[in-house]
Amino acid sequence: MEGADEGIERIEDSKDLQQQSKAFDKLTDRVEDRQLDSTRVQEAMASIAASAEADWNAMRLREKELAAVKINAADVDIIANELELDKKVAERTLREHKGDAVAAIRHLLR
């Protein structure tokens, strides 16, 4: 019967080894998943940074375009006084409408 006892112990040892192997696989899978997640996070952060930089560059270009628009100071004063706005708002709106006072006023009255 000793041979039968050895067979039972080998089966139990085999089951223990299988359980340990599965536990180890789960542990290593989590580490790999974390590494993959870390890579994805880094890629996402790089993408966000590139997008933010592109937005910043577009905004700077738009500001340069608006600064190049010639406007009449009297139009800024009239819009600011008549519509009771800050002069900066009146000037910005006038620049956005390429110096067209009528279009700027219509936009502000909407």
NUKOL-859493 format. One record per atom (N, C-alpha, C): residue in three letters; residue number from 1; y negated, z, x; atom name. Coordinates in Angstrom, 3 decimals. Layout:
BEGIN
+--------+-----+----------+----------+----------+-------+
: residu : num :       py :       pz :       px : atome :
+--------+-----+----------+----------+----------+-------+
:    ala : NUM :        Y :        Z :        X :    CA :
...
+--------+-----+----------+----------+----------+-------+
This chain:
BEGIN
+--------+-----+----------+----------+----------+-------+
: residu : num :       py :       pz :       px : atome :
+--------+-----+----------+----------+----------+-------+
:    met :   1 :    1.192 :    0.000 :    0.804 :     N :
:    met :   1 :    0.000 :    0.000 :    0.000 :    CA :
:    met :   1 :   -1.254 :    0.000 :    0.846 :     C :
:    glu :   2 :   -1.070 :    0.245 :    2.101 :     N :
:    glu :   2 :   -2.234 :    0.241 :    2.969 :    CA :
:    glu :   2 :   -2.868 :   -1.142 :    3.006 :     C :
:    gly :   3 :   -2.072 :   -2.185 :    2.943 :     N :
:    gly :   3 :   -2.594 :   -3.553 :    2.952 :    CA :
:    gly :   3 :   -3.442 :   -3.812 :    1.722 :     C :
:    ala :   4 :   -3.054 :   -3.257 :    0.576 :     N :
:    ala :   4 :   -3.809 :   -3.428 :   -0.648 :    CA :
:    ala :   4 :   -5.129 :   -2.691 :   -0.572 :     C :
:    asp :   5 :   -5.111 :   -1.512 :    0.063 :     N :
:    asp :   5 :   -6.345 :   -0.744 :    0.220 :    CA :
:    asp :   5 :   -7.332 :   -1.494 :    1.116 :     C :
:    glu :   6 :   -6.815 :   -2.135 :    2.155 :     N :
:    glu :   6 :   -7.696 :   -2.902 :    3.044 :    CA :
:    glu :   6 :   -8.319 :   -4.076 :    2.301 :     C :
:    gly :   7 :   -7.574 :   -4.706 :    1.423 :     N :
:    gly :   7 :   -8.091 :   -5.831 :    0.638 :    CA :
:    gly :   7 :   -9.216 :   -5.386 :   -0.289 :     C :
:    ile :   8 :   -9.030 :   -4.207 :   -0.885 :     N :
:    ile :   8 :  -10.063 :   -3.670 :   -1.783 :    CA :
:    ile :   8 :  -11.325 :   -3.346 :   -0.990 :     C :
:    glu :   9 :  -11.142 :   -2.756 :    0.202 :     N :
:    glu :   9 :  -12.310 :   -2.428 :    1.033 :    CA :
:    glu :   9 :  -13.028 :   -3.693 :    1.472 :     C :
:    arg :  10 :  -12.270 :   -4.727 :    1.803 :     N :
:    arg :  10 :  -12.901 :   -5.992 :    2.217 :    CA :
:    arg :  10 :  -13.689 :   -6.612 :    1.068 :     C :
:    ile :  11 :  -13.150 :   -6.539 :   -0.160 :     N :
:    ile :  11 :  -13.858 :   -7.073 :   -1.323 :    CA :
:    ile :  11 :  -15.141 :   -6.284 :   -1.547 :     C :
:    glu :  12 :  -15.044 :   -4.942 :   -1.443 :     N :
:    glu :  12 :  -16.231 :   -4.105 :   -1.618 :    CA :
:    glu :  12 :  -17.245 :   -4.390 :   -0.525 :     C :
:    asp :  13 :  -16.762 :   -4.510 :    0.729 :     N :
:    asp :  13 :  -17.660 :   -4.841 :    1.835 :    CA :
:    asp :  13 :  -18.294 :   -6.207 :    1.612 :     C :
:    ser :  14 :  -17.527 :   -7.127 :    1.112 :     N :
:    ser :  14 :  -18.027 :   -8.469 :    0.842 :    CA :
:    ser :  14 :  -19.111 :   -8.424 :   -0.237 :     C :
:    lys :  15 :  -18.880 :   -7.629 :   -1.284 :     N :
:    lys :  15 :  -19.876 :   -7.487 :   -2.355 :    CA :
:    lys :  15 :  -21.147 :   -6.836 :   -1.813 :     C :
:    asp :  16 :  -20.991 :   -5.812 :   -0.984 :     N :
:    asp :  16 :  -22.154 :   -5.156 :   -0.379 :    CA :
:    asp :  16 :  -22.931 :   -6.137 :    0.483 :     C :
:    leu :  17 :  -22.220 :   -6.942 :    1.253 :     N :
:    leu :  17 :  -22.891 :   -7.934 :    2.110 :    CA :
:    leu :  17 :  -23.626 :   -8.968 :    1.268 :     C :
:    gln :  18 :  -23.029 :   -9.374 :    0.159 :     N :
:    gln :  18 :  -23.683 :  -10.338 :   -0.722 :    CA :
:    gln :  18 :  -24.952 :   -9.744 :   -1.327 :     C :
:    gln :  19 :  -24.869 :   -8.496 :   -1.754 :     N :
:    gln :  19 :  -26.049 :   -7.838 :   -2.328 :    CA :
:    gln :  19 :  -27.145 :   -7.686 :   -1.278 :     C :
:    gln :  20 :  -26.741 :   -7.304 :   -0.074 :     N :
:    gln :  20 :  -27.724 :   -7.166 :    1.001 :    CA :
:    gln :  20 :  -28.344 :   -8.514 :    1.348 :     C :
:    ser :  21 :  -27.523 :   -9.540 :    1.339 :     N :
:    ser :  21 :  -28.010 :  -10.889 :    1.629 :    CA :
:    ser :  21 :  -29.018 :  -11.336 :    0.574 :     C :
:    lys :  22 :  -28.701 :  -11.081 :   -0.698 :     N :
:    lys :  22 :  -29.622 :  -11.433 :   -1.787 :    CA :
:    lys :  22 :  -30.930 :  -10.658 :   -1.675 :     C :
:    ala :  23 :  -30.824 :   -9.378 :   -1.349 :     N :
:    ala :  23 :  -32.024 :   -8.548 :   -1.194 :    CA :
:    ala :  23 :  -32.881 :   -9.068 :   -0.039 :     C :
:    phe :  24 :  -32.251 :   -9.439 :    1.036 :     N :
:    phe :  24 :  -32.977 :   -9.973 :    2.192 :    CA :
:    phe :  24 :  -33.640 :  -11.304 :    1.848 :     C :
:    asp :  25 :  -32.921 :  -12.161 :    1.100 :     N :
:    asp :  25 :  -33.493 :  -13.448 :    0.681 :    CA :
:    asp :  25 :  -34.722 :  -13.238 :   -0.201 :     C :
:    lys :  26 :  -34.634 :  -12.264 :   -1.110 :     N :
:    lys :  26 :  -35.781 :  -11.972 :   -1.966 :    CA :
:    lys :  26 :  -36.974 :  -11.518 :   -1.135 :     C :
:    leu :  27 :  -36.712 :  -10.710 :   -0.145 :     N :
:    leu :  27 :  -37.773 :  -10.207 :    0.714 :    CA :
:    leu :  27 :  -38.421 :  -11.346 :    1.483 :     C :
:    thr :  28 :  -37.629 :  -12.211 :    2.064 :     N :
:    thr :  28 :  -38.188 :  -13.326 :    2.838 :    CA :
:    thr :  28 :  -38.864 :  -14.338 :    1.928 :     C :
:    asp :  29 :  -38.350 :  -14.518 :    0.711 :     N :
:    asp :  29 :  -38.994 :  -15.427 :   -0.236 :    CA :
:    asp :  29 :  -40.404 :  -14.951 :   -0.556 :     C :
:    arg :  30 :  -40.565 :  -13.661 :   -0.727 :     N :
:    arg :  30 :  -41.892 :  -13.118 :   -1.032 :    CA :
:    arg :  30 :  -42.846 :  -13.346 :    0.130 :     C :
:    val :  31 :  -42.357 :  -13.173 :    1.333 :     N :
:    val :  31 :  -43.214 :  -13.396 :    2.505 :    CA :
:    val :  31 :  -43.634 :  -14.862 :    2.563 :     C :
:    glu :  32 :  -42.684 :  -15.786 :    2.326 :     N :
:    glu :  32 :  -43.020 :  -17.208 :    2.330 :    CA :
:    glu :  32 :  -44.000 :  -17.532 :    1.217 :     C :
:    asp :  33 :  -43.796 :  -16.955 :    0.032 :     N :
:    asp :  33 :  -44.720 :  -17.179 :   -1.074 :    CA :
:    asp :  33 :  -46.119 :  -16.688 :   -0.713 :     C :
:    arg :  34 :  -46.193 :  -15.537 :   -0.072 :     N :
:    arg :  34 :  -47.495 :  -15.006 :    0.320 :    CA :
:    arg :  34 :  -48.160 :  -15.927 :    1.331 :     C :
:    gln :  35 :  -47.368 :  -16.461 :    2.260 :     N :
:    gln :  35 :  -47.932 :  -17.381 :    3.239 :    CA :
:    gln :  35 :  -48.424 :  -18.646 :    2.558 :     C :
:    leu :  36 :  -47.643 :  -19.155 :    1.592 :     N :
:    leu :  36 :  -48.071 :  -20.328 :    0.851 :    CA :
:    leu :  36 :  -49.331 :  -20.021 :    0.047 :     C :
:    asp :  37 :  -49.370 :  -18.874 :   -0.583 :     N :
:    asp :  37 :  -50.544 :  -18.483 :   -1.349 :    CA :
:    asp :  37 :  -51.758 :  -18.357 :   -0.439 :     C :
:    ser :  38 :  -51.556 :  -17.816 :    0.744 :     N :
:    ser :  38 :  -52.641 :  -17.678 :    1.702 :    CA :
:    ser :  38 :  -53.178 :  -19.051 :    2.101 :     C :
:    thr :  39 :  -52.295 :  -19.991 :    2.294 :     N :
:    thr :  39 :  -52.708 :  -21.347 :    2.641 :    CA :
:    thr :  39 :  -53.481 :  -21.974 :    1.490 :     C :
:    arg :  40 :  -52.992 :  -21.775 :    0.287 :     N :
:    arg :  40 :  -53.693 :  -22.317 :   -0.893 :    CA :
:    arg :  40 :  -55.080 :  -21.702 :   -1.035 :     C :
:    val :  41 :  -55.171 :  -20.418 :   -0.786 :     N :
:    val :  41 :  -56.467 :  -19.740 :   -0.889 :    CA :
:    val :  41 :  -57.426 :  -20.302 :    0.151 :     C :
:    gln :  42 :  -56.945 :  -20.494 :    1.368 :     N :
:    gln :  42 :  -57.805 :  -21.042 :    2.415 :    CA :
:    gln :  42 :  -58.262 :  -22.456 :    2.064 :     C :
:    glu :  43 :  -57.361 :  -23.263 :    1.522 :     N :
:    glu :  43 :  -57.730 :  -24.617 :    1.105 :    CA :
:    glu :  43 :  -58.753 :  -24.582 :   -0.022 :     C :
:    ala :  44 :  -58.550 :  -23.688 :   -0.973 :     N :
:    ala :  44 :  -59.490 :  -23.567 :   -2.093 :    CA :
:    ala :  44 :  -60.862 :  -23.104 :   -1.607 :     C :
:    met :  45 :  -60.886 :  -22.144 :   -0.690 :     N :
:    met :  45 :  -62.160 :  -21.657 :   -0.151 :    CA :
:    met :  45 :  -62.878 :  -22.766 :    0.614 :     C :
:    ala :  46 :  -62.142 :  -23.564 :    1.366 :     N :
:    ala :  46 :  -62.745 :  -24.683 :    2.096 :    CA :
:    ala :  46 :  -63.314 :  -25.702 :    1.119 :     C :
:    ser :  47 :  -62.604 :  -25.943 :    0.042 :     N :
:    ser :  47 :  -63.073 :  -26.880 :   -0.975 :    CA :
:    ser :  47 :  -64.339 :  -26.368 :   -1.650 :     C :
:    ile :  48 :  -64.365 :  -25.091 :   -1.957 :     N :
:    ile :  48 :  -65.548 :  -24.484 :   -2.580 :    CA :
:    ile :  48 :  -66.738 :  -24.553 :   -1.632 :     C :
:    ala :  49 :  -66.505 :  -24.269 :   -0.367 :     N :
:    ala :  49 :  -67.589 :  -24.322 :    0.619 :    CA :
:    ala :  49 :  -68.130 :  -25.739 :    0.750 :     C :
:    ala :  50 :  -67.253 :  -26.724 :    0.768 :     N :
:    ala :  50 :  -67.687 :  -28.120 :    0.873 :    CA :
:    ala :  50 :  -68.479 :  -28.525 :   -0.373 :     C :
:    ser :  51 :  -68.023 :  -28.084 :   -1.529 :     N :
:    ser :  51 :  -68.721 :  -28.391 :   -2.781 :    CA :
:    ser :  51 :  -70.099 :  -27.736 :   -2.811 :     C :
:    ala :  52 :  -70.173 :  -26.491 :   -2.375 :     N :
:    ala :  52 :  -71.453 :  -25.786 :   -2.360 :    CA :
:    ala :  52 :  -72.423 :  -26.462 :   -1.391 :     C :
:    glu :  53 :  -71.916 :  -26.900 :   -0.257 :     N :
:    glu :  53 :  -72.775 :  -27.584 :    0.714 :    CA :
:    glu :  53 :  -73.270 :  -28.916 :    0.150 :     C :
:    ala :  54 :  -72.403 :  -29.648 :   -0.541 :     N :
:    ala :  54 :  -72.803 :  -30.910 :   -1.159 :    CA :
:    ala :  54 :  -73.863 :  -30.670 :   -2.232 :     C :
:    asp :  55 :  -73.679 :  -29.611 :   -3.025 :     N :
:    asp :  55 :  -74.674 :  -29.271 :   -4.050 :    CA :
:    asp :  55 :  -76.013 :  -28.919 :   -3.411 :     C :
:    trp :  56 :  -75.961 :  -28.154 :   -2.332 :     N :
:    trp :  56 :  -77.176 :  -27.748 :   -1.628 :    CA :
:    trp :  56 :  -77.902 :  -28.973 :   -1.081 :     C :
:    asn :  57 :  -77.157 :  -29.892 :   -0.486 :     N :
:    asn :  57 :  -77.768 :  -31.108 :    0.065 :    CA :
:    asn :  57 :  -78.371 :  -31.969 :   -1.035 :     C :
:    ala :  58 :  -77.693 :  -32.067 :   -2.171 :     N :
:    ala :  58 :  -78.222 :  -32.834 :   -3.299 :    CA :
:    ala :  58 :  -79.505 :  -32.199 :   -3.830 :     C :
:    met :  59 :  -79.519 :  -30.867 :   -3.899 :     N :
:    met :  59 :  -80.714 :  -30.170 :   -4.371 :    CA :
:    met :  59 :  -81.886 :  -30.388 :   -3.415 :     C :
:    arg :  60 :  -81.629 :  -30.324 :   -2.114 :     N :
:    arg :  60 :  -82.691 :  -30.557 :   -1.126 :    CA :
:    arg :  60 :  -83.229 :  -31.973 :   -1.233 :     C :
:    leu :  61 :  -82.347 :  -32.945 :   -1.430 :     N :
:    leu :  61 :  -82.766 :  -34.331 :   -1.585 :    CA :
:    leu :  61 :  -83.622 :  -34.490 :   -2.844 :     C :
:    arg :  62 :  -83.209 :  -33.853 :   -3.928 :     N :
:    arg :  62 :  -83.980 :  -33.925 :   -5.190 :    CA :
:    arg :  62 :  -85.361 :  -33.302 :   -5.008 :     C :
:    glu :  63 :  -85.432 :  -32.182 :   -4.305 :     N :
:    glu :  63 :  -86.725 :  -31.533 :   -4.063 :    CA :
:    glu :  63 :  -87.640 :  -32.426 :   -3.226 :     C :
:    lys :  64 :  -87.066 :  -33.133 :   -2.256 :     N :
:    lys :  64 :  -87.860 :  -34.062 :   -1.443 :    CA :
:    lys :  64 :  -88.395 :  -35.212 :   -2.298 :     C :
:    glu :  65 :  -87.529 :  -35.715 :   -3.183 :     N :
:    glu :  65 :  -87.955 :  -36.787 :   -4.084 :    CA :
:    glu :  65 :  -89.091 :  -36.322 :   -4.982 :     C :
:    leu :  66 :  -88.972 :  -35.123 :   -5.536 :     N :
:    leu :  66 :  -90.023 :  -34.607 :   -6.412 :    CA :
:    leu :  66 :  -91.316 :  -34.347 :   -5.640 :     C :
:    ala :  67 :  -91.196 :  -33.881 :   -4.416 :     N :
:    ala :  67 :  -92.382 :  -33.606 :   -3.612 :    CA :
:    ala :  67 :  -93.134 :  -34.901 :   -3.283 :     C :
:    ala :  68 :  -92.421 :  -36.021 :   -3.246 :     N :
:    ala :  68 :  -93.049 :  -37.300 :   -2.918 :    CA :
:    ala :  68 :  -93.810 :  -37.905 :   -4.100 :     C :
:    val :  69 :  -93.587 :  -37.387 :   -5.307 :     N :
:    val :  69 :  -94.269 :  -37.913 :   -6.496 :    CA :
:    val :  69 :  -95.735 :  -37.483 :   -6.477 :     C :
:    lys :  70 :  -96.610 :  -38.449 :   -6.645 :     N :
:    lys :  70 :  -98.056 :  -38.176 :   -6.686 :    CA :
:    lys :  70 :  -98.424 :  -37.746 :   -8.103 :     C :
:    ile :  71 :  -99.114 :  -36.604 :   -8.193 :     N :
:    ile :  71 :  -99.564 :  -36.112 :   -9.499 :    CA :
:    ile :  71 : -101.045 :  -35.792 :   -9.429 :     C :
:    asn :  72 : -101.665 :  -35.792 :  -10.569 :     N :
:    asn :  72 : -103.085 :  -35.489 :  -10.683 :    CA :
:    asn :  72 : -103.236 :  -33.978 :  -10.931 :     C :
:    ala :  73 : -104.025 :  -33.325 :  -10.117 :     N :
:    ala :  73 : -104.234 :  -31.880 :  -10.260 :    CA :
:    ala :  73 : -104.862 :  -31.544 :  -11.612 :     C :
:    ala :  74 : -105.684 :  -32.445 :  -12.119 :     N :
:    ala :  74 : -106.309 :  -32.208 :  -13.427 :    CA :
:    ala :  74 : -105.248 :  -32.185 :  -14.525 :     C :
:    asp :  75 : -104.241 :  -33.054 :  -14.402 :     N :
:    asp :  75 : -103.153 :  -33.058 :  -15.388 :    CA :
:    asp :  75 : -102.383 :  -31.737 :  -15.367 :     C :
:    val :  76 : -102.161 :  -31.204 :  -14.176 :     N :
:    val :  76 : -101.466 :  -29.915 :  -14.050 :    CA :
:    val :  76 : -102.281 :  -28.830 :  -14.739 :     C :
:    asp :  77 : -103.593 :  -28.810 :  -14.489 :     N :
:    asp :  77 : -104.460 :  -27.803 :  -15.100 :    CA :
:    asp :  77 : -104.472 :  -27.917 :  -16.625 :     C :
:    ile :  78 : -104.568 :  -29.130 :  -17.119 :     N :
:    ile :  78 : -104.615 :  -29.336 :  -18.575 :    CA :
:    ile :  78 : -103.308 :  -28.869 :  -19.223 :     C :
:    ile :  79 : -102.176 :  -29.283 :  -18.653 :     N :
:    ile :  79 : -100.879 :  -28.893 :  -19.220 :    CA :
:    ile :  79 : -100.706 :  -27.374 :  -19.164 :     C :
:    ala :  80 : -101.054 :  -26.786 :  -18.041 :     N :
:    ala :  80 : -100.895 :  -25.334 :  -17.882 :    CA :
:    ala :  80 : -101.787 :  -24.572 :  -18.855 :     C :
:    asn :  81 : -103.023 :  -25.005 :  -19.010 :     N :
:    asn :  81 : -103.962 :  -24.299 :  -19.885 :    CA :
:    asn :  81 : -103.654 :  -24.518 :  -21.360 :     C :
:    glu :  82 : -103.399 :  -25.746 :  -21.738 :     N :
:    glu :  82 : -103.208 :  -26.051 :  -23.157 :    CA :
:    glu :  82 : -101.866 :  -25.518 :  -23.688 :     C :
:    leu :  83 : -100.840 :  -25.548 :  -22.853 :     N :
:    leu :  83 :  -99.529 :  -25.083 :  -23.304 :    CA :
:    leu :  83 :  -99.238 :  -23.651 :  -22.860 :     C :
:    glu :  84 : -100.230 :  -23.031 :  -22.228 :     N :
:    glu :  84 : -100.127 :  -21.654 :  -21.748 :    CA :
:    glu :  84 :  -98.867 :  -21.455 :  -20.887 :     C :
:    leu :  85 :  -98.788 :  -22.294 :  -19.850 :     N :
:    leu :  85 :  -97.667 :  -22.253 :  -18.911 :    CA :
:    leu :  85 :  -98.158 :  -21.877 :  -17.520 :     C :
:    asp :  86 :  -97.239 :  -21.456 :  -16.714 :     N :
:    asp :  86 :  -97.529 :  -21.240 :  -15.307 :    CA :
:    asp :  86 :  -97.785 :  -22.608 :  -14.665 :     C :
:    lys :  87 :  -98.698 :  -22.643 :  -13.710 :     N :
:    lys :  87 :  -99.025 :  -23.929 :  -13.081 :    CA :
:    lys :  87 :  -97.816 :  -24.525 :  -12.354 :     C :
:    lys :  88 :  -96.959 :  -23.679 :  -11.821 :     N :
:    lys :  88 :  -95.767 :  -24.186 :  -11.127 :    CA :
:    lys :  88 :  -94.842 :  -24.922 :  -12.096 :     C :
:    val :  89 :  -94.697 :  -24.387 :  -13.303 :     N :
:    val :  89 :  -93.861 :  -25.029 :  -14.319 :    CA :
:    val :  89 :  -94.481 :  -26.350 :  -14.735 :     C :
:    ala :  90 :  -95.782 :  -26.338 :  -14.952 :     N :
:    ala :  90 :  -96.480 :  -27.559 :  -15.341 :    CA :
:    ala :  90 :  -96.361 :  -28.619 :  -14.242 :     C :
:    glu :  91 :  -96.551 :  -28.203 :  -12.992 :     N :
:    glu :  91 :  -96.459 :  -29.151 :  -11.876 :    CA :
:    glu :  91 :  -95.042 :  -29.704 :  -11.750 :     C :
:    arg :  92 :  -94.049 :  -28.859 :  -11.843 :     N :
:    arg :  92 :  -92.651 :  -29.298 :  -11.724 :    CA :
:    arg :  92 :  -92.307 :  -30.303 :  -12.823 :     C :
:    thr :  93 :  -92.692 :  -29.989 :  -14.050 :     N :
:    thr :  93 :  -92.406 :  -30.879 :  -15.172 :    CA :
:    thr :  93 :  -93.113 :  -32.211 :  -14.996 :     C :
:    leu :  94 :  -94.330 :  -32.163 :  -14.539 :     N :
:    leu :  94 :  -95.087 :  -33.394 :  -14.297 :    CA :
:    leu :  94 :  -94.424 :  -34.225 :  -13.199 :     C :
:    arg :  95 :  -93.965 :  -33.586 :  -12.145 :     N :
:    arg :  95 :  -93.272 :  -34.309 :  -11.068 :    CA :
:    arg :  95 :  -91.946 :  -34.897 :  -11.574 :     C :
:    glu :  96 :  -91.228 :  -34.155 :  -12.397 :     N :
:    glu :  96 :  -89.964 :  -34.651 :  -12.941 :    CA :
:    glu :  96 :  -90.162 :  -35.877 :  -13.822 :     C :
:    his :  97 :  -91.354 :  -36.017 :  -14.385 :     N :
:    his :  97 :  -91.668 :  -37.172 :  -15.236 :    CA :
:    his :  97 :  -92.545 :  -38.187 :  -14.503 :     C :
:    lys :  98 :  -92.471 :  -38.149 :  -13.173 :     N :
:    lys :  98 :  -93.130 :  -39.115 :  -12.296 :    CA :
:    lys :  98 :  -94.637 :  -39.211 :  -12.527 :     C :
:    gly :  99 :  -95.244 :  -38.081 :  -12.839 :     N :
:    gly :  99 :  -96.692 :  -38.026 :  -13.000 :    CA :
:    gly :  99 :  -97.186 :  -38.445 :  -14.374 :     C :
:    asp : 100 :  -96.289 :  -38.777 :  -15.278 :     N :
:    asp : 100 :  -96.668 :  -39.190 :  -16.633 :    CA :
:    asp : 100 :  -96.934 :  -37.939 :  -17.469 :     C :
:    ala : 101 :  -98.232 :  -37.671 :  -17.695 :     N :
:    ala : 101 :  -98.627 :  -36.453 :  -18.402 :    CA :
:    ala : 101 :  -98.122 :  -36.435 :  -19.840 :     C :
:    val : 102 :  -98.158 :  -37.568 :  -20.509 :     N :
:    val : 102 :  -97.721 :  -37.634 :  -21.905 :    CA :
:    val : 102 :  -96.231 :  -37.315 :  -22.006 :     C :
:    ala : 103 :  -95.423 :  -37.908 :  -21.134 :     N :
:    ala : 103 :  -93.979 :  -37.654 :  -21.155 :    CA :
:    ala : 103 :  -93.683 :  -36.192 :  -20.809 :     C :
:    ala : 104 :  -94.440 :  -35.624 :  -19.883 :     N :
:    ala : 104 :  -94.248 :  -34.225 :  -19.511 :    CA :
:    ala : 104 :  -94.582 :  -33.304 :  -20.687 :     C :
:    ile : 105 :  -95.664 :  -33.582 :  -21.363 :     N :
:    ile : 105 :  -96.052 :  -32.751 :  -22.514 :    CA :
:    ile : 105 :  -95.014 :  -32.877 :  -23.634 :     C :
:    arg : 106 :  -94.557 :  -34.084 :  -23.901 :     N :
:    arg : 106 :  -93.528 :  -34.259 :  -24.944 :    CA :
:    arg : 106 :  -92.261 :  -33.462 :  -24.597 :     C :
:    his : 107 :  -91.890 :  -33.505 :  -23.328 :     N :
:    his : 107 :  -90.709 :  -32.764 :  -22.901 :    CA :
:    his : 107 :  -90.916 :  -31.256 :  -23.103 :     C :
:    leu : 108 :  -92.071 :  -30.760 :  -22.765 :     N :
:    leu : 108 :  -92.346 :  -29.333 :  -22.895 :    CA :
:    leu : 108 :  -92.456 :  -28.884 :  -24.345 :     C :
:    leu : 109 :  -92.834 :  -29.781 :  -25.241 :     N :
:    leu : 109 :  -92.987 :  -29.423 :  -26.647 :    CA :
:    leu : 109 :  -91.684 :  -29.500 :  -27.434 :     C :
:    arg : 110 :  -90.634 :  -30.011 :  -26.855 :     N :
:    arg : 110 :  -89.346 :  -30.087 :  -27.562 :    CA :
:    arg : 110 :  -88.764 :  -28.751 :  -27.824 :     C :
+--------+-----+----------+----------+----------+-------+
